[in-house]
Amino acid sequence: MIEKRNTTRKEIIYPAEVMFKSVFRNRPYTMDSIRNILAEHSIPEGKVTAKESSGGKFISYTVTGIFPSEENLNAICTQITMIEGFMSLF
């Protein structure tokens, strides 16, 4: 277990299935860009789903995949934050 500031977190043993979300301004080709990033990092079975905001101005993407290492996951997240229209990652 890893302890940090009076909280306890589970240690992730890689390879591990990880799910995270990212929020973007709704623009064409964002999902394709995310899928291409996953493919470039050898996450071919990564799943990307999308949900538009009620007004259609924003869109959230849920990314799920089996990541071989924390470094690989961090590299993918960094590239996703560089896509045009990026707002948040959690």
KEKOLRO-746820 format. One record per atom (N, C-alpha, C): residue number from 1; residue in one letter; x, y, z. Coordinates in steps of 0.02 Angstrom, whole numbers. Layout:
BEGIN
> pos; code; c1; c2; c3
> NUM; A; X; Y; Z $
...
***
This chain:
BEGIN
> pos; code; c1; c2; c3
> 1; M; 41; -59; 0 $
> 1; M; 0; 0; 0 $
> 1; M; 43; 62; 0 $
> 2; I; 21; 113; -35 $
> 2; I; 55; 177; -37 $
> 2; I; 17; 226; 7 $
> 3; E; 52; 259; 52 $
> 3; E; 19; 308; 95 $
> 3; E; 41; 377; 76 $
> 4; K; -7; 423; 73 $
> 4; K; 9; 492; 55 $
> 4; K; -42; 538; 89 $
> 5; R; -16; 583; 131 $
> 5; R; -58; 633; 165 $
> 5; R; -119; 601; 199 $
> 6; N; -109; 554; 240 $
> 6; N; -161; 522; 279 $
> 6; N; -214; 486; 238 $
> 7; T; -197; 470; 175 $
> 7; T; -243; 429; 135 $
> 7; T; -205; 368; 112 $
> 8; T; -241; 314; 101 $
> 8; T; -210; 253; 78 $
> 8; T; -237; 237; 9 $
> 9; R; -191; 221; -37 $
> 9; R; -210; 203; -105 $
> 9; R; -186; 132; -120 $
> 10; K; -222; 98; -163 $
> 10; K; -200; 32; -185 $
> 10; K; -144; 40; -234 $
> 11; E; -95; -3; -230 $
> 11; E; -42; -5; -279 $
> 11; E; -67; -43; -340 $
> 12; I; -55; -15; -399 $
> 12; I; -77; -48; -460 $
> 12; I; -21; -92; -486 $
> 13; I; -37; -154; -499 $
> 13; I; 11; -202; -526 $
> 13; I; -2; -206; -601 $
> 14; Y; 49; -188; -640 $
> 14; Y; 44; -188; -713 $
> 14; Y; 70; -254; -741 $
> 15; P; 41; -276; -797 $
> 15; P; -11; -243; -837 $
> 15; P; -77; -242; -799 $
> 16; A; -115; -189; -810 $
> 16; A; -178; -180; -774 $
> 16; A; -230; -148; -819 $
> 17; E; -293; -166; -807 $
> 17; E; -347; -133; -842 $
> 17; E; -361; -67; -806 $
> 18; V; -360; -14; -845 $
> 18; V; -370; 53; -817 $
> 18; V; -424; 88; -858 $
> 19; M; -466; 127; -823 $
> 19; M; -517; 167; -856 $
> 19; M; -507; 239; -835 $
> 20; F; -510; 285; -883 $
> 20; F; -507; 356; -867 $
> 20; F; -551; 394; -915 $
> 21; K; -567; 456; -897 $
> 21; K; -610; 498; -939 $
> 21; K; -574; 561; -958 $
> 22; S; -593; 588; -1015 $
> 22; S; -567; 652; -1038 $
> 22; S; -625; 691; -1067 $
> 23; V; -621; 757; -1059 $
> 23; V; -674; 802; -1083 $
> 23; V; -644; 849; -1134 $
> 24; F; -681; 859; -1189 $
> 24; F; -659; 901; -1244 $
> 24; F; -716; 946; -1266 $
> 25; R; -698; 1000; -1301 $
> 25; R; -747; 1036; -1340 $
> 25; R; -765; 988; -1397 $
> 26; N; -827; 987; -1416 $
> 26; N; -851; 939; -1467 $
> 26; N; -825; 960; -1535 $
> 27; R; -776; 922; -1560 $
> 27; R; -745; 934; -1625 $
> 27; R; -741; 868; -1663 $
> 28; P; -740; 872; -1729 $
> 28; P; -735; 809; -1767 $
> 28; P; -666; 777; -1758 $
> 29; Y; -663; 713; -1764 $
> 29; Y; -602; 673; -1765 $
> 29; Y; -567; 664; -1698 $
> 30; T; -596; 689; -1643 $
> 30; T; -564; 680; -1578 $
> 30; T; -561; 606; -1559 $
> 31; M; -616; 571; -1570 $
> 31; M; -616; 499; -1553 $
> 31; M; -564; 462; -1595 $
> 32; D; -559; 479; -1659 $
> 32; D; -509; 447; -1702 $
> 32; D; -438; 461; -1676 $
> 33; S; -427; 522; -1653 $
> 33; S; -361; 540; -1626 $
> 33; S; -344; 498; -1564 $
> 34; I; -393; 490; -1520 $
> 34; I; -382; 450; -1459 $
> 34; I; -368; 377; -1478 $
> 35; R; -407; 350; -1524 $
> 35; R; -397; 281; -1546 $
> 35; R; -328; 272; -1578 $
> 36; N; -306; 320; -1617 $
> 36; N; -240; 317; -1648 $
> 36; N; -185; 317; -1596 $
> 37; I; -192; 357; -1544 $
> 37; I; -143; 359; -1489 $
> 37; I; -139; 291; -1456 $
> 38; L; -196; 260; -1442 $
> 38; L; -196; 194; -1411 $
> 38; L; -161; 143; -1456 $
> 39; A; -175; 146; -1521 $
> 39; A; -144; 99; -1568 $
> 39; A; -69; 110; -1572 $
> 40; E; -46; 172; -1572 $
> 40; E; 26; 187; -1574 $
> 40; E; 63; 159; -1513 $
> 41; H; 27; 154; -1457 $
> 41; H; 57; 129; -1395 $
> 41; H; 40; 56; -1382 $
> 42; S; 20; 21; -1434 $
> 42; S; 6; -51; -1431 $
> 42; S; -49; -69; -1380 $
> 43; I; -103; -30; -1382 $
> 43; I; -163; -45; -1342 $
> 43; I; -219; -57; -1393 $
> 44; P; -213; -110; -1434 $
> 44; P; -260; -120; -1489 $
> 44; P; -331; -136; -1467 $
> 45; E; -339; -163; -1408 $
> 45; E; -406; -180; -1384 $
> 45; E; -433; -126; -1338 $
> 46; G; -402; -67; -1339 $
> 46; G; -428; -11; -1299 $
> 46; G; -496; 9; -1324 $
> 47; K; -540; 24; -1277 $
> 47; K; -609; 41; -1294 $
> 47; K; -619; 115; -1280 $
> 48; V; -649; 151; -1327 $
> 48; V; -664; 222; -1318 $
> 48; V; -738; 233; -1330 $
> 49; T; -773; 260; -1281 $
> 49; T; -843; 276; -1288 $
> 49; T; -852; 351; -1277 $
> 50; A; -904; 379; -1306 $
> 50; A; -915; 451; -1302 $
> 50; A; -985; 467; -1277 $
> 51; K; -990; 525; -1244 $
> 51; K; -1055; 550; -1221 $
> 51; K; -1055; 626; -1228 $
> 52; E; -1101; 651; -1269 $
> 52; E; -1106; 723; -1280 $
> 52; E; -1143; 757; -1223 $
> 53; S; -1127; 820; -1211 $
> 53; S; -1164; 860; -1163 $
> 53; S; -1233; 874; -1191 $
> 54; S; -1279; 895; -1149 $
> 54; S; -1348; 905; -1172 $
> 54; S; -1352; 957; -1227 $
> 55; G; -1309; 1008; -1226 $
> 55; G; -1310; 1058; -1278 $
> 55; G; -1267; 1041; -1338 $
> 56; G; -1227; 988; -1333 $
> 56; G; -1185; 966; -1387 $
> 56; G; -1120; 1004; -1395 $
> 57; K; -1106; 1050; -1349 $
> 57; K; -1045; 1090; -1353 $
> 57; K; -983; 1052; -1329 $
> 58; F; -993; 1006; -1281 $
> 58; F; -939; 968; -1251 $
> 58; F; -951; 893; -1260 $
> 59; I; -898; 854; -1255 $
> 59; I; -904; 782; -1260 $
> 59; I; -853; 749; -1214 $
> 60; S; -875; 697; -1179 $
> 60; S; -828; 660; -1136 $
> 60; S; -815; 592; -1167 $
> 61; Y; -753; 570; -1160 $
> 61; Y; -732; 505; -1186 $
> 61; Y; -709; 463; -1128 $
> 62; T; -733; 402; -1124 $
> 62; T; -711; 354; -1075 $
> 62; T; -665; 305; -1111 $
> 63; V; -604; 299; -1086 $
> 63; V; -553; 256; -1116 $
> 63; V; -540; 198; -1068 $
> 64; T; -544; 138; -1093 $
> 64; T; -531; 78; -1053 $
> 64; T; -483; 34; -1093 $
> 65; G; -432; 9; -1058 $
> 65; G; -384; -35; -1091 $
> 65; G; -338; -69; -1042 $
> 66; I; -300; -116; -1066 $
> 66; I; -250; -150; -1025 $
> 66; I; -183; -117; -1041 $
> 67; F; -156; -83; -991 $
> 67; F; -94; -45; -1000 $
> 67; F; -36; -84; -970 $
> 68; P; 19; -91; -1008 $
> 68; P; 74; -133; -985 $
> 68; P; 116; -102; -929 $
> 69; S; 115; -35; -923 $
> 69; S; 155; -3; -871 $
> 69; S; 127; 66; -855 $
> 70; E; 147; 92; -798 $
> 70; E; 127; 160; -779 $
> 70; E; 156; 211; -828 $
> 71; E; 217; 199; -852 $
> 71; E; 248; 244; -900 $
> 71; E; 208; 247; -964 $
> 72; N; 184; 189; -987 $
> 72; N; 143; 186; -1047 $
> 72; N; 78; 225; -1038 $
> 73; L; 46; 215; -982 $
> 73; L; -16; 250; -966 $
> 73; L; -5; 326; -964 $
> 74; N; 49; 347; -931 $
> 74; N; 64; 419; -927 $
> 74; N; 79; 449; -995 $
> 75; A; 114; 412; -1038 $
> 75; A; 130; 437; -1105 $
> 75; A; 66; 446; -1146 $
> 76; I; 20; 399; -1141 $
> 76; I; -44; 403; -1176 $
> 76; I; -84; 463; -1151 $
> 77; C; -89; 470; -1086 $
> 77; C; -126; 526; -1057 $
> 77; C; -97; 593; -1078 $
> 78; T; -31; 597; -1080 $
> 78; T; 2; 659; -1101 $
> 78; T; -16; 676; -1173 $
> 79; Q; -15; 626; -1217 $
> 79; Q; -33; 638; -1287 $
> 79; Q; -106; 658; -1295 $
> 80; I; -150; 628; -1255 $
> 80; I; -221; 646; -1258 $
> 80; I; -231; 719; -1238 $
> 81; T; -194; 742; -1189 $
> 81; T; -202; 812; -1167 $
> 81; T; -180; 861; -1220 $
> 82; M; -143; 839; -1271 $
> 82; M; -119; 883; -1324 $
> 82; M; -168; 888; -1383 $
> 83; I; -221; 849; -1382 $
> 83; I; -270; 850; -1437 $
> 83; I; -309; 916; -1433 $
> 84; E; -321; 946; -1491 $
> 84; E; -358; 1009; -1494 $
> 84; E; -426; 1002; -1460 $
> 85; G; -443; 1051; -1419 $
> 85; G; -507; 1052; -1385 $
> 85; G; -507; 1019; -1316 $
> 86; F; -449; 993; -1295 $
> 86; F; -444; 959; -1230 $
> 86; F; -461; 1007; -1173 $
> 87; M; -497; 982; -1123 $
> 87; M; -516; 1022; -1065 $
> 87; M; -496; 989; -998 $
> 88; S; -507; 924; -991 $
> 88; S; -496; 892; -926 $
> 88; S; -484; 817; -935 $
> 89; L; -445; 789; -887 $
> 89; L; -431; 717; -887 $
> 89; L; -437; 693; -815 $
> 90; F; -476; 641; -804 $
> 90; F; -483; 613; -737 $
> 90; F; -496; 539; -740 $
***
